[in-house]
Amino acid sequence: MTWENHAGFFFVTSPEGGGGRQGRWSWDSREAPSEKTMLLPLAASASAPSKAQTYKKKTSKRINYDQLDALCSISGLQNRKNPHTTEEAHQKFMKLYPKIFYQEKTVLPGIPLTHSKNPILRSLKEHNTVYEMMKLIPDIRAQLSDEELKELSMCTIKEYWAKGSTVVGNQGFYAILKGSARPQARCYKRMLGEDFDSSCAAMPTTSQTTMFGFSGRTMLIRGSCFGTLETAPPKLPHILLSIITEENCEILKISSTDYLRIKEEIAKRERIAKEELIHGCPYYRDWPMLYIFQLMSHLKWRQFPAGYVLLKGGEISTFVGFIKSGYCNVYRGTEALVKLPLGKMVKQTRQVLVGQLHEKQSFGEVSILLQTPFTCRVVTATDVKLGIIDASAILGLDVVIQMLLLQTAEPTFNNITQDEINFEYINKEKQKEWQSVKNKVVQDILFHNGIIPGLGKWTHEWSHPAKRGGKSTEQASLSCCLSDSSV
């Protein structure tokens, strides 16, 4: 067999005869082609190099090439001999694919010396520094809300552990700030919402066997976490959720007791806020607390930016809204003749502002219960925080509560007649037209008299405005322009 290089490929010829058919060798081939002659990539060599050697020229720091080799060698994937990928091969491919990328290491800022203080002795600025640091730890950020993080940053502590110490994490959630450690079992961390699997048995320290993806050589470095925020079962072995420090370590501790206390306090404040919001609305002031509590259990908070259309006219409302902060504009549509630039008159629907909805006001109840289209268009005028109850939850309430809603609630701005809307639209259009005429007349007068406000003799700059009756430069220029325009 001879090897020749032609245009970036090795040309292989068998001594028995050459000039036969040519083919390309793919990595998923299980045996050599039957042709006498074939083309091999330039990366190949006479000594049949490994696939890892072909990656040496162009390698990426983000790709694990050993895992990539394992991915390419999965049997059952589509290739020249196999036109379709099997379901088993597909599932295995999807499972192994994320492993070909190296996970980016967590980069934490310098640990402030203030964090070593007792939480009671920290200032507000130091609490904010701890809060910003906690947000950078992925496992902490994934479990806690922003409000919980702010509260917990005021009671977290930093512990120091010497090399070879055993840290048991069944009383809190820990994050390594400095140093490294080795977990004693594959279940060394429990995220919120996860259950302790009965198969999570402790792994001997000397074992190097991989168990469900865990290896005894697994190391926890800076930014890694262990432990649990929830109360651990009383019969849980201490070897679970525990680590052994490989060097002197600084570890951030979030006590599970503090977390449960803060969680309860936040839930209590949220219940009070929901109760005050619903009970503060005019339609619900005389409601019994028993029915208020049932509405509170379905209420959820939502934030909307200014200019967001909450409800469209002619559609059935999908929720009942209680305004916590901000306000909304309410529009009603009217048919009007609009003159186009070329003079053609067309009929279009124009929106007329008929009112506003402010804090502790609600809307949407009647539209949902009677299944009637909403007559108005509700648009947020500022950033608005709403308490929302979905239509499905309203329709699922007790019949007595639904009847009480119909008795107390009223359609939003339903008392405005169409004639009043048309009259309001005409007045607005007249005001706009008159303002446009005034602006045009003033501009024409200034132009024909050669007056350009702000330039030439029409600009008066006084060093001491108090000597001229307290007028500023802008006021003097404006008054001069107005006096000339009235001539």
Sequence and secondary structure as in RCSB ss.txt:
>XXXX:A:sequence
MTWENHAGFFFVTSPEGGGGRQGRWSWDSREAPSEKTMLLPLAASASAPSKAQTYKKKTSKRINYDQLDALCSIS
GLQNRKNPHTTEEAHQKFMKLYPKIFYQEKTVLPGIPLTHSKNPILRSLKEHNTVYEMMKLIPDIRAQLSDEELK
ELSMCTIKEYWAKGSTVVGNQGFYAILKGSARPQARCYKRMLGEDFDSSCAAMPTTSQTTMFGFSGRTMLIRGSC
FGTLETAPPKLPHILLSIITEENCEILKISSTDYLRIKEEIAKRERIAKEELIHGCPYYRDWPMLYIFQLMSHLK
WRQFPAGYVLLKGGEISTFVGFIKSGYCNVYRGTEALVKLPLGKMVKQTRQVLVGQLHEKQSFGEVSILLQTPFT
CRVVTATDVKLGIIDASAILGLDVVIQMLLLQTAEPTFNNITQDEINFEYINKEKQKEWQSVKNKVVQDILFHNG
IIPGLGKWTHEWSHPAKRGGKSTEQASLSCCLSDSSV
>XXXX:A:secstr
 EEEEETTEEEEEBTTB S    B  TT SS  S SEEEEETT  TT   GGGGGSSS  TTB HHHHHHHHT T
T   SS SS  HHHHHHHHHHGGGGB           GGGGS GGG  HHHHHHHHHHHHT HHHHHHS HHHHH
HHTTT EEEEE TT EEE TTEEEEEEES EEESBS  EE TT    TT  B  TT    BTTB TT  B TT E
EEESS   TT  TTTTEEEESS EEEEEEEHHHHHHHHHHHHHHHHHHHHHHHHHSGGGTTS HHHHHHHHTT E
EEEE TT EEE TTS  SEEEEEEES EEEEEEEEEEEE TTS EEEEEEEEEEEEE TT EE HHHHHHT    
SEEEESS EEEEEEEHHHHHTS HHHHHHHHHH   TTTT  HHHHHHHHHHHHHHHHHHHHHHHHHHHHHHHTT
  TTSGGG    S GGGGTS  HHHHHHHHHHHHHT 
